[in-house]
Amino acid sequence: MRPRKESMRQLLAAIVLAGGTMASYAGDIENGAFYPLSHAEVETMEAAVRQVVNDPLSAEFTGVQATRTSKGLLNVCGFVGAKNKGDVGATPFIGAMEPGGRFKLVLLGQGENKRAQVIELCQRGGIVL
């Protein structure tokens, strides 16, 4: 078990060092129950993710899933395909939506290490990509 704890600490440290404004959310991600996103919630999430891709108009979302935690926070995971430098195919992402609808991107899985980190965080939140 110790290596798993160490890898999670390293992941959280990487998010903080990368300037992630959502480092506190990454630490709070907990397993949740399936939650069907409303159309408005999907639009809010897509708008936030589009802000970080190179070509927002080309962004296409697939496999978006959400879970609701005991604290009322929504874990939202999925894939975004966009024309990004060096990216081929869909890139996984994880974000958190607060009660009231504010969405923040926690991590975009660009590159192998970040991709693995996103998948691990999504699994921790109860979402299998």
C-alpha positions as CSV (number, residue, x, y, z in Angstrom):
1,M,0.0,0.0,0.0
2,R,2.8,2.4,0.7
3,P,3.8,2.9,-3.0
4,R,0.1,3.9,-3.7
5,K,0.1,6.6,-1.0
6,E,3.4,7.9,-2.2
7,S,2.2,8.1,-5.8
8,M,-0.9,10.0,-4.7
9,R,1.3,12.4,-2.7
10,Q,3.4,12.9,-5.8
11,L,0.3,13.5,-7.9
12,L,-1.0,16.2,-5.5
13,A,2.4,17.8,-5.3
14,A,2.6,17.9,-9.1
15,I,-0.8,19.6,-9.3
16,V,0.3,22.2,-6.8
17,L,3.6,22.8,-8.6
18,A,1.9,23.1,-11.9
19,G,-0.1,26.0,-10.5
20,G,-3.3,24.0,-10.4
21,T,-6.0,26.2,-8.8
22,M,-7.9,23.0,-8.0
23,A,-5.2,21.3,-5.9
24,S,-7.7,21.4,-2.9
25,Y,-10.3,19.6,-5.0
26,A,-7.8,16.9,-6.1
27,G,-7.2,16.2,-2.4
28,D,-11.0,16.0,-1.8
29,I,-11.9,13.7,-4.6
30,E,-13.9,10.8,-3.1
31,N,-15.9,8.0,-4.5
32,G,-19.4,9.1,-5.4
33,A,-22.7,7.8,-6.8
34,F,-23.5,8.1,-10.5
35,Y,-25.0,11.5,-11.3
36,P,-26.6,12.4,-14.7
37,L,-25.4,15.8,-15.7
38,S,-28.1,18.3,-16.9
39,H,-27.7,20.1,-20.2
40,A,-26.7,23.3,-18.4
41,E,-24.0,21.4,-16.3
42,V,-22.6,19.9,-19.5
43,E,-22.5,23.3,-21.2
44,T,-20.7,24.8,-18.1
45,M,-18.2,22.0,-18.1
46,E,-17.5,22.2,-21.8
47,A,-17.0,26.0,-21.7
48,A,-14.4,25.6,-18.9
49,V,-12.5,22.8,-20.7
50,R,-12.5,24.7,-24.0
51,Q,-10.6,27.5,-22.3
52,V,-7.5,25.4,-22.0
53,V,-7.3,23.7,-25.4
54,N,-5.5,25.4,-28.3
55,D,-8.5,25.3,-30.7
56,P,-11.6,25.6,-28.6
57,L,-13.9,25.5,-31.6
58,S,-12.6,22.1,-32.6
59,A,-13.1,20.5,-29.1
60,E,-15.3,17.5,-29.1
61,F,-16.3,15.7,-25.9
62,T,-16.9,12.0,-25.4
63,G,-17.4,9.6,-22.6
64,V,-18.4,12.3,-20.1
65,Q,-19.5,10.9,-16.8
66,A,-20.1,12.3,-13.3
67,T,-20.5,11.2,-9.7
68,R,-21.8,13.1,-6.8
69,T,-19.9,12.9,-3.5
70,S,-21.3,13.0,0.0
71,K,-20.2,16.7,0.2
72,G,-22.4,17.5,-2.9
73,L,-19.4,18.0,-5.2
74,L,-19.6,16.5,-8.7
75,N,-16.6,14.6,-10.0
76,V,-16.7,15.0,-13.8
77,C,-14.5,13.0,-16.1
78,G,-14.4,12.4,-19.9
79,F,-12.3,12.9,-23.0
80,V,-11.8,16.0,-25.1
81,G,-10.5,15.8,-28.7
82,A,-9.1,19.1,-30.0
83,K,-6.3,20.3,-32.3
84,N,-3.6,20.6,-29.6
85,K,0.1,20.7,-30.2
86,G,1.4,17.2,-30.4
87,D,-1.8,15.6,-29.1
88,V,-3.3,12.7,-31.0
89,G,-6.7,11.4,-30.2
90,A,-8.8,12.2,-27.2
91,T,-7.3,13.6,-24.0
92,P,-8.8,12.6,-20.6
93,F,-9.8,15.3,-18.1
94,I,-11.1,15.5,-14.6
95,G,-12.9,18.4,-13.1
96,A,-15.1,19.3,-10.1
97,M,-18.4,21.1,-10.1
98,E,-19.6,22.8,-6.9
99,P,-23.2,23.0,-5.8
100,G,-24.4,26.0,-7.6
101,G,-22.8,25.0,-10.9
102,R,-19.2,26.4,-10.8
103,F,-16.9,24.0,-12.7
104,K,-13.1,23.9,-12.3
105,L,-10.8,21.8,-14.4
106,V,-8.6,19.7,-12.0
107,L,-6.3,18.2,-14.6
108,L,-6.0,17.7,-18.3
109,G,-4.2,14.5,-19.3
110,Q,-1.8,15.8,-21.8
111,G,1.2,13.5,-21.9
112,E,1.5,9.9,-20.6
113,N,2.1,10.9,-16.9
114,K,-0.8,13.3,-16.7
115,R,-3.0,10.9,-18.6
116,A,-2.3,8.2,-16.0
117,Q,-2.9,10.7,-13.2
118,V,-6.3,11.7,-14.6
119,I,-7.4,8.1,-15.0
120,E,-6.3,7.4,-11.4
121,L,-8.2,10.4,-10.0
122,C,-11.3,9.5,-12.0
123,Q,-11.2,6.0,-10.6
124,R,-10.9,7.4,-7.1
125,G,-14.0,9.4,-7.8
126,G,-15.9,6.3,-9.0
127,I,-15.5,6.9,-12.7
128,V,-13.9,4.4,-15.0
129,L,-12.7,5.9,-18.3
